[in-house]
Amino acid sequence: MKAYVSVNITKGWDTWNEMAEDLNSEMVSVAGMQFIYKGCDMDEKKVHMILEFESMEKGGEWLTRPDILQKRIDAGADVESTVIIPLKD
């Protein structure tokens, strides 16, 4: 399953993207998720992603795991602003 995901960020693209790259291998192996696309608005205040999920439930559990949630917050993600829209192929 694929989904469009967006989140507001407060520390700019480079900080958020570094966190995403650091977590990428665990995201794939543990959560069954992978980036198809990730980028940000020109003002670097919102990240836009297309993700492929093994299962939405498994991906959601990983994204809200306390240690992962803290890493996202530390990288400037406003986790309350996260929007996940499932996409139909």
Protein Blocks (a to p, Z undefined) as FASTA:
>chain_A
ZZddddddfebjklmmmmmmmmmmmmmmmnopacfbdcddfklpaccdddddfblklmmm
mmmgmklmmmmmmnopafklpccddddZZ
